[in-house]
């Protein structure tokens, strides 16, 4: 089986990296889907940081939470449906 795989990665780290990364996020597009696990992103404040920056940048977003390790096909299908809804706005 022949295939090509290209996966560029841009890692931003450090204190307040999400709040300081608004320009980077908005440069990637005007719509996004936030995918999180069951509760930790909300509990630690990371989700609120992300949504605040996206709001400031005028990026439309939807969210899927409760995604576990090795998600089931039905979880992926639900996320795909929401992504299509967000993308269609």
C-alpha positions in Angstrom: 0.0 0.0 0.0 1.5 3.3 -1.1 0.5 6.6 0.7 1.7 10.0 1.5 1.2 11.6 4.9 1.7 15.3 5.7 0.8 16.6 9.1 2.2 20.1 9.9 2.2 20.9 13.6 2.4 24.3 15.3 2.7 24.1 19.1 2.2 27.2 21.2 3.0 26.8 24.9 3.5 28.9 28.0 1.5 30.9 30.5 -1.5 32.6 28.9 -0.7 30.9 25.5 -4.4 30.6 24.6 -5.3 34.2 25.5 -2.2 35.4 23.6 -2.9 33.2 20.6 -6.0 34.8 19.3 -4.4 36.1 16.0 -3.1 32.6 15.3 -6.5 31.0 15.9 -8.3 33.5 13.7 -5.8 33.1 10.9 -6.8 29.4 10.6 -10.4 30.3 9.7 -13.6 31.9 10.9 -15.3 28.7 12.1 -14.2 25.8 14.3 -15.3 22.8 16.3 -14.1 22.4 19.9 -13.7 18.8 20.9 -13.2 18.0 24.6 -13.4 15.2 27.1 -16.1 14.8 29.7 -15.3 17.6 32.2 -11.6 18.6 32.7 -11.4 21.3 30.0 -14.4 23.1 31.6 -13.3 22.4 35.2 -9.8 23.8 34.7 -11.0 26.9 32.8 -9.3 25.9 29.5 -12.6 25.8 27.7 -13.6 29.2 28.9 -10.2 30.6 27.8 -10.7 29.2 24.3 -14.3 30.4 23.9 -13.4 33.9 25.2 -10.6 34.2 22.6 -12.7 32.9 19.8 -15.5 35.3 20.7 -12.9 38.2 20.7 -11.7 37.1 17.3 -15.2 36.7 15.9 -14.7 33.0 15.2 -18.0 31.0 15.1 -17.6 27.7 17.0 -19.6 24.7 18.2 -18.6 22.2 20.9 -18.6 18.5 21.4 -17.9 17.3 24.9 -17.7 13.9 26.5 -15.4 12.4 23.9 -13.3 9.6 25.5 -10.2 7.8 24.5 -10.7 5.8 21.3 -14.1 7.3 20.6 -16.9 5.2 19.3 -18.1 5.6 15.7 -21.3 7.2 17.0 -19.3 9.9 18.8 -17.4 10.7 15.7 -20.6 10.8 13.6 -22.2 13.3 16.1 -19.1 15.5 16.0 -19.2 15.4 12.2 -22.8 16.4 12.1 -22.1 19.4 14.4 -19.0 20.3 12.3 -21.2 20.4 9.2 -23.8 22.6 11.1 -21.1 25.0 12.2 -19.5 25.0 8.8 -22.8 25.8 7.1 -23.5 28.9 9.0 
